[in-house]
Amino acid sequence: MLPRMSGSRPVASENPPAEPSPKSSADAPQASSRRSSLPAWLDRVLGTTWGRLLFSILSGTLLFLACADFDIWPLAWIGMVPLLWVLLDGDGQPRTQQPFFYGMVAGMFANGGGFYWIVGLLQRFGHLPWIAAAPLFLLLIAYQALTFGLFAVIVCRLRMHLGVKVTWLAPLVWVACELCVPYVFPWYLSITQAWVPTVIQIADITGPLGVSFLLVLSNGALFDVLHALGRAKPGRRLRAFLGAPLLAVATIVLCLLYGTVRIRQVDAQRASAEKVRVGVVQANVGIHEKFVPGLREQQHNLHLSLSKELSDKGADLLVWPESSYPYPLLRPVPGDFSDRDARKVQRGYSTPIFFGALTVGRTPDGDMDIYNTAVLFDKQGKTVGTFDKNFLLIFGEYLPFAHELAWLRELIPAISNFSRGTETTTFPFELRGKRYSLGPMICYEDIIPAFGRRLFSDKNPPNLMVNITNDAWFGATSEPYEHLALAVYRAVEHRVELVRAVNTGVSAFIDAAGRVYQKGPSVDPQLQPDAKPVTLLGDMALLPPGGLYQRLGEAFGFGCLTIVMLLGALSRQRAGSPLRLGLIVFGSATLHLAAVGAGLLLPAGTSALYAVLLHRGENALPESVAFAANWQLLLALALASAGLGGYAGRQRMARAPQLELIGAICATTVLPVTLFGRMEGNTGAVVIVSGLYRLSNPQSPGFQTLFSLSSAKAFSDNSLKSDLP
């Protein structure tokens, strides 16, 4: 960190001296007149670089073993203790001057163990050799490890000057980091508790961040207790449990009691609610087979026969997975085909059906936009509603910067380039003379809390959520179970039940308490070609939405973030270097001004990075988004002008401390995106990067053609045209 400059008078740096070499005597535990809080051998191990590396790896390993598919969920309650030992000594002071490095190591192992399947995804569907897929995998897990790295740095910094117990400091910082770091594949530490209903019930108030808070609270309390036990005399060790650890235990117990009460309330509500009998078809079809001429007719007939069986058993609603319908549908979808057409959806039954299909819209120049769409037909085969997928899968359905960097498209030619839906909607559904609403979610939209809140903000909020997905991309790995574990939280947050229909993966029925009471197997059709299709049939309660989370949003997370920011300011004050808010405002205004210039000169680049940063496909951006970007850029110009007028000549950004610089960047980018949650966030500083990409190759052929490839090259544009009605 740069030293604070006051005129020509330097102030001592906030950083302690550089970390000594592992072979130096200074690398051993600091001498203390008090008894060590850890065994001598453990202190010696943690006094070496290799020892700290080992314990960082241990934390990461324990955390991914607690996740879905491995399912050793108790490990999450203790898994961060080794990392905390690496970061802090018995006096609660930083043990190392490289906390970011050790945090990143723990994070990379946690993410590497949880997302190992990405290498196979890039090899099988990106057609990359392992020597190219491995670096991309390492880059991804390094980015997603930023939460751990930032957590480690902030905890160490705050403990240097504040006496806040790690019991409470660690969970506050962790939640703030989880809130602010945008993941490519969104996940929370709370994924580890998806199969423990009593623990996760607080999500209807706090969202997944509340469960993450409890887990890190347990780790922090255990850290403080172990250190206190090591220092206390045998007769006084009971006192180690008093204070912050005891309060932490009480907090966890109260949350568990709340969970017990809420589960009973949900059970009572389900018992009196209207039930809809839902039939789910999981055909276990490979990712390519359903689009291959000759095979797709076979797969379509399989879906028809399984649907007729479910209909004969009394199903009120049938659900097919994402893109399970093998024929493209012309937009707008008018309804079902005639009885003589092989493409008919409701053949042999008249039950309403919710299914996934690729829909095609023709552009004025004769090209096509292809959407990943959910469709609902009523008993008569009329279209009740359609919904286009909003959040496209990176490297599966779109390639970031493919339009700015033509060579990237040439390097990975087989990745699709779908058009992105821009609206959420609900489908009306009539049952026994009463009207209800169904909430459509496609693919991993069911793991994004912000998408769930948008869905339930509809004027007709859903009484039942329906997620259609296709996890055939990932085979029989841990991904389908991780996907299911994250989806569980949407049911708890809104107290509405969730149906999941998965082509291959884990189809399931999830009640409003987050309990999975029916589920199908996860198979890999390429490795298990003889895998038989699966059907589920169960009664789902049609419930009115509930839970405070819909109204509060991420209030809990922002509360933790606010406390951490206040602690940071207090820490700087005690260190003799008060936080200068003026510099943050000035820096943010300056970045906004630069973004305005980039946006005015390179509007295409502005639009592209708005989309990429927020994990959307950068093509087919709606006009409303462009308008939102423009007015925010104009507002940023006004703020920048005011900032320049107020602070020019009074502050020198060239020598500003790192914390102020980081604060300025966050105020410009991360914070607005987090607050608004969608395209409306002003991502000023990042837009500059987009401008540079665009400037580097303004005549890129890829920029001129917004759509060139269909789904995984399973069929060509010409075949699509021939298949359209």
N, C-alpha and C positions, 0 to 999 in steps of 0.2 A: 504494500500500500504506500502511496506517495506521502511524504511528510507534508503537513500543513504549512503553508507559507503565509506569514504576516509581515508585509513589507519585505525587508531584507533579513528578518529575524526568523530563522528556522525553528520549528517545534519538533520535538523528537517523534520519530515514526511510531505508529501504533503497533507495528510488527515486532515481535521478539526477535532475537538474533537468529540467523540462519541455522537450520538443523544440522548438527554435527554428523560426521561420518559414522557409519555403523561400527567401525573399529575404534572410534574415539572413546576415551574414558567418560567423556561428557554424555555419551549416549546411554550410559547406565542410569537407572532411576535416581532422581535427585535425592540427596541426603536430607534427612528430616529427623528432628529430635523426637518426633512422635512415631508410634508404631505404624508400620506400613499397613495399608488397608487390604493388601493382597498378599498371598503367599510369596515368599522370596523368589521362588523359581518363576512365578508368573510375572513378577515385576522385572526380572532379568529378561524374560522373553519379550515383553512389551517394550523393553528398552532398546531393542534392536529393530532395524528396518524389516528384516525377514520375519520377525515375530509379529510386527504390526501388520505386515502383508497377510500372514497366515490367519490372523484373527479377523481381518477385513473380509477375506475370502470365506471364512467360517460364517460370518453374519449373512453374506449374500447367499450362501448355500442353504442355511437354515430357512431363509425367507422363501426361496423358490420351492423348497421341499414342503412348505406349508400350503402352497397354492394347489389349485384344482388339478386333479388327476393323481398327484402325489398324495395330497389330502392329509398330511400330518399337521393339521391346523393348530395344535397347541404350540408348535415351534414358533409361530408368529408372536406369541406373548413373551418370548424370551430371546428371539433371534437377533435383536439389535444390541443386546448387552455386550457381545464381543466388540462391536464397532465402537460403542461408547467407551469401553476400556482402552481402545486404541487412541481415542480422541482426548480423554481426560484422565488425569492422575488422581490419587487419593485425596488431594486437596481441592479437586474440582477444577484445576487449571489445565490448560492445554498440554498434552504430553508430547505433541509433535507440532512442528511449524508447517506441515504439509497436510492439513486436514482435508483439503479438497481432493488431493490425490487418493488418500485412503477411502474417503467416501465414494469416489468414483470406482475404485476397485470393488467395493462391496456392491455398488449398484450394477456394475457390469456383470458380476456373477449372478446377482438376483435376476436381472433381465435376460442374461444369456441362458440360464437354466429354464426360465419361463417361456422364452421365445426362440428356442433352438430350431423350431419347425420352419422358421423363415428361410433358412438355407435351402431346405427342400422345396419350398414354394418358389424361390428364385430359379432353382435348377429345373423344376418340372414344368413351370408355366412361363418363366422368363427366359428359359433356354440358355441360361448362363452356366458356364463350367464352374466347378466349386472354387477354383482359384479366383474367379471374379465375384462369386456369390459371398464368399467368406468376408472379404473386406467390406462389402455393403452391410452384412450382418453386424460386423464389429462397429461400423459407423452408427448403425441404428441403436445398438445397445449402449454405446457410449453416449449418444444423445439422450436416451431415456434414463441414463444413470445420473443425469444432471441433478435430479431431485436429491439423490444421496449426497452428491458433492456439495451442493448448496447447503443442505442440512448440516453437514459436518462443519463447514466454514462458519455458519451463523452461530451454531451452538458454541463453538470454541471462542468466537469473538465476544459473544455476550457473556460467557463465563469468565472472561479475563477481568472484567470490571464490575460485574454484578453478582450478588449472592443468591440469585434465583436457583432453587433446587432443580436438578436435572429432571426430577420427577415431573415437574410441570413445564419446564423450559423445552424439553425434547418434543413432547406432543404438539405444543404450540408452533414450534418451528417446522415440524414435519408437515402439519396441515397447511401452513402457509406455503411451503414448497410444493406440495401436491396440488394446491389450488392454482399456482401461478405457472408451473412448467407444463406447456402443452405437449402431450405425448402423441406420437404417430399412431401407436396402438394404445388407446386409453386403458389404463388399469389403475387400481388403487390397492394399497396394502390391505384394505378390507376384503379383497377377493378371497383371502385365506379363510374367512369365516362364513362363507356363503352357505355352508351346510350346517351351521349352528344357529337355528332360528332365534333362540333367546337373545343372542348377542346382537343380531342385526336389526332388531325392531326399532332402534333409535334412528334408523335411516329415514323414517317418515317425518322427522324433524330436521335432522342435520344432513341427510344424504349420506353417501359412502364415507365422507370425510369424518363424520362422527365416530364411525367404527374404527377408522384408522387412528383417530385420537386415542381411543381406549387402548388399542394395542401398544402404541408407543408410550402411553401413560404407564402401562404395566412394565414395559422395559425400563423406563426411567426410574420407577419406584424400586425395581429390583436392583438396579445399578446403585442407587443411593443406600439401600439397605445393606447390600454386600460390603460396600465401602465402610459404612458405619459399624457393622459387625466386626470388621477387621481392626478397627481402632478402639472399640469399646472394651472396657474391662469385663471379665466374665459375668460379674454380678450386675452389670448395667446394660447388657446387650438388649434387654427388652425395650430400652429407650430408643434403640435404632429404628423401631417400627412406628414410633410416635411422630407427629408432625405431618410432613408432606406425604410419606408413604401410606400412613394410616388414612389420610384424606383421599388418596388415590384409590385405595381399596374400597372405601365407602362409596366413591363415585362409581366404580365398576359394579359394585353390588346393587346400587340404586338403578343403574341402567339395565342390569339383568332382571330386577324386579319389574321394571317398566316393560321389558320384553315379555315377561310371563303374563302380565295383565293384558297387554295388547293382543297377544295370541288368543287368549280366551275371548276377548271382545270380537276379534275377527271370526273365530269359530261360531259365535252366536249370530253374527251378522250373516255368515254364509248359510247357516241352517235355515234362515227365514227368507233368503233371497230367491229370486227366480233363477232357474237353471237352464242352460242351453247345452244340449248334447252335441259335442264337437267330435268329428272324425278327422284324424290326421293321417295323411299318406306319406310314408317315407320309403321311396322306391329304391334307394341305394343305387342310383345311376351315376356312372362316372361323369366327370366334368365335360367330356367331349361327346360321349355316346349319344346324348339326346338330340344333338344337332346333325348327326351323320345320317344322310339319306338311307332309308331302309331300316336303320336302327331306331330312328325317332318315331316312326309309326308304331314299332313294337313297344317302345317305352310309353307312348301315348295310350295305347290300348291297355297296357298294364295299369296305368293310373285310372283309366275308366273302369276296369273290372274291380279294382280295389275300392273305388269310390262307390260302385253299386253295392258291394257287400256292406260297406259302412252305412249306406242309405237304407238298405233293407233291415239293418239292426236298429234303426230309429234315429240316426244322426239328424240334427236340426241344421247343422252347418258343416260343410266339408272344407278342408284346408289342404292345398298343395304347396310345396316349397317354392322358394325363389327360382325363377326362370325354369320351372318344371314343365310349363307348356312349351312344346318344341317348335311351334310355328310363330313367326313374327306377326304381330297385329298392327294394322294401320291405325294411326291416330286421327281423330278420336275413336275409341273402341265403341262400335255401335251396339254390340251384343253378340250372342252366340250364333254359330253358323246353322245352316239348314240340316235336316236329318240326313240328307244324302251326301253331305260334305264330310270327308274323313277328318277334318279339323274340328268337328263339333266337340264341345266341352261336356255338355250334359247329355250323355247318351246312355239310356237305360235307367235314368233316375232324374228327378226334378228338384233335388235338394239345393238350396243356395250354396254357392261355391266361391271360395276366396283362393286365388291362385296367383302365381308369379309368371310373368311373360316379358318378352322383349317387344316393345312397341316402337314403331318407326314413324317419324314425321318427315315429310318431304319439304325441302327448302325451296325458295323461289328459283334458285339456280339449278334445280334438279338433283342436288345432293340429298343426303339423308342424315337426320339426327336420330340416334338410337338411345332409348331410355330403358332402364331397369324398372319395371312397373309392377305394382300390385293391383289386381282387378277383382271386383266383387260382382257376380251375377246373382240375380234373384231367382225364384222358382221358375219364372217364365224365360229365363235366359237373357233378361235385359240387364244392361250395365247399370249398377247402382252407383258405382264410383271407381275412380282410378287414382293411384298415388305413385309418383315417380321418386325413386330413391334420391335423397338429398346428399348423404354422405357416401361418396364413392370410395372404394378400397384402393389405397395407394399401391402401385405396382401390380395390381390385379385388374382394376377398371380404369385407371388413368396413370399417366406417367408425368411426374412433376417436371415442369419446364420443357416439356416435349416440343412445344411450339416455339420457344425461344432458342432452344438448342437442338437443331436438326440432327446432329450427330448422335444425340442420346436416343432418339427414336430409331436410328439406324443400328445402334448397338443392341437395343432390346426391341426388336420389331414385333414380337408376338403379344405384347401387352395391349389390352383393349383401350379404347378411348371413348367412353360413354359420355353422353350429355347428362347434366346434373339437374335433378328436380329442384325447385326453388320454394315450394310451398308444402306445409303440412296440412292434413285434412283428416276428417273422420268419416266413416261410412255409416249411413243409417241402416238399421237392421230391425226388422219386425219379427216378433215372436209371440204367438198366441194372442194377437191383437194388441200388443204393447210395443212401443217404439224404443229402441235402444241405439247405442252407437258403438262401432268397432274402431279401434285405433290401429292403423296399419304401421308396421315397422319392417324395413327390409334390411336383411343382413345384420351388420354390427351396429345399426342405429339403436338397437335395444341395449347397448352397453354405454350409451352416451347420456348422462343425466340431463344435459341441457336440451337434447332432443325430446326427451320425455316431458319436460316442463313445457316446451313449445306445443307438443301434441295435446296436453291437457289444458292449454290455454284457449283451445278452440271453443267456439260458442256452444258446441254440443260435445262436451268432453266424453271420452270413451268409457263405456261400462265394462269393456273387455278389450285387452290388447292382443293383437295377433302379429306375431313376428314370423316372417318367412325368410329362410336363409338357406345357404348352400355351403357347407363346410367341406365339400369334396376337394377344395383347393388344398386342404391341410392334411388329408389322409387320416389315418388312425393315430394321431399325435395327441398331445395334451390340449391343443388349441380348442377343439369342440367343447371340452369340459371347462376350460377357462372362459369361453364365450358364454356358456350356460351360467356359470357362477356369477359373472358380471350382470347378466340379464335378471337374475333373481332380485337385485336391488330395485329395479323399476316397479315390480309388484309391491314391494314394501313401501317405497316412497309415496305411491299414489293410492295404495290400498285397493288395487284393481288387479284381477287375475290375468295371467299371461299364457297364451297358447304359442308354442314354438313348433313350426313345421319345418324340418330340415331334410334336404335331399339325402345327404350323408352327414352324419354328425350325431347330435343328440336332440331328437324331438322330445318335447316334454310338456306337461301341464304344471303350472306353478300357481299356487293359491296366493291370496292377498297377504299372507304372512311370510311369503318367500319359500314355502315348502314345496319341493318337487315330489309329486305323488304319482306320476307316471312318466316314464322316459324310455326312449328307444336306444339301441346300441350305436356305437360309433364304429364305422367300418371304413376301409379303404378299398373301393371297387377295383383299383388296379392290382392290388395285392390279394384281394379276396373276390375274384370275379363271380364266384358262386354264392355270394352273400344274398340272402333272401330279403325281399321287401318286408317292411314292418308297417303295421297300422296301429293307431291308438284311438280309443273311444272312451270318452269320459264326460262327466257333467261339470261344467264350469259355471260359477256363480256370476250373475250380472249385477255388479255392485256400483253404488254411487261413489265417485272419486272422493277420497279423503286424504288426510295427512297434511301437516303444516308445511312440508317441504315445497309443495306446489306454490304456496304463497311466499314463503321465506326465501326460496332459492338457496344460494350459497351464503346466506347471512352468517352461518356458523363459521365457515371458512374465512370470510372477510373479517369477522370478529377476531379470529386467531391472528390473521395477518396484521390487523391494526395493533394488537397487543405487541406483536413482534417488532413492528416499526417503532412503537413508543419505547420499547426496551432498547432498541438500537440507538435511538436518540439519547436516552438516558446514559447508555454505555459510553457514547461519545462525549457526553458532558462530563462524566466522571474521569474520562481519560484526558481531560483538558483540551479537547478538540470538539467543541459543540457542532452539532449537525447544522449545516447551512441550507435551509429550505430554499432560500433565494437562488442558490446555485442550481438546485434541482429544477425549479421553475424556469430559470434562464436556459439551462441545458435542454430541457424538454421543448421549450419554445424554439430554440435554435434547430433542433432536429425536425420539428414540425415544418419550419421554414424551408429546410433542405428538401423535405418530402414534397412540399408545395411545388418547388422548382422542378423536381423530378416528375411529379404528376402532371404539371402543365406541359412539360416538354415530351414526356413519354407516357401518355395515358394508357397505352396498351400494357406497358410494364406494370403500371399501378394496379390495373384490374387483375392481372395474372397473379401478382403476389398477395393481393387480398385473398384470392381463392386458395393458393397453395398454403399460406400460413394457417388458414382455418380448416385445412384438410378437406377442401372441396376440389372437384375438377375445375381446372382453370378455363375451360371452354364453356360457351353458352351462358355467360354471366348475364343476369337480368338487368334491365335498364334501371330498376329501382336501386340496385347495388351501386351502379355507376353514379347515380344521383347522390346517394348517401356518401360515397367517397368524395365527390366534388364539394358538397357543402361542408364536409368536415375539413377538407383541405383549405377552404376559404376561412373557416373558423380558426384553423391552425395558423394561417397567415396573420390574422388579426392578433392572436395571442403572441405570435412571434414578434410582431411589431411593437406591441406593448412591452414585452420582455426586453427587447433590445433598447427601447427608450428608457426603461427603468433601471437597467443594470449595466449598460455599456459604460465602460470606464471605471466601474466600481468593483467588478469581480473579474478574475482571470481564470478562464476555464482551462487554460493550458496546464495549470498546476493544481487543479482541483483534486481533492482526495477521491479515491476510487469509489467510495460509498456514494458520494454525490453523483458521480458519473453513472453508476449503476442505477441509482434512483431516477435519474433523468431518462435513461433508456427505458426503464420499466414504465415510467409515467407516459412515455410516448407509444409504447408498443404493447407490452404484456398486460398492463393494468386495464386499458380500454377494451382490449379483446376479451379479457376475463369478465369485465363488467357487462358488456353488451352480449357476449356469448355467440354472436353470429358474424355476418359480414359487416355489420355496422361499426365494429371496432376500428379505430384509426391506427393503422400499423405503419406509422410514418417512417421511422428509421429503416424498416425492412424494405419499404418501397424503393429506397435508394438502390438496394441490391438488385431489385427487379429491373430498374432502369439500366444498370450496368450490363445485366444479361441481355436486355433488348438492344442496347447500344453496340454490344460486341458483335452482333450478327443481325442487323436490321432487315436484311433481305432473306431471312431464313425461309426455305420452302415450307417447313413445318408450320410457320406462322400464317401462311396463306391458306392452308388447308386444315380446318378444325376437326375434320374427321377423316380418317384414312383406313382404320381397321375395325372389324367387328369383333365380337366376343371370342378372344383367344384363337382367332382365325378358324373357328369351328365352321364358319360359312362365310363366304365372300359377299361383297355388296351386290354382285350380280345375282347370286342365289337368293339373297334377301328380296330383291326386286321381283324375282320370279315367284316367290312364295307369298307375296302380299296379295290380299284379296282385291 
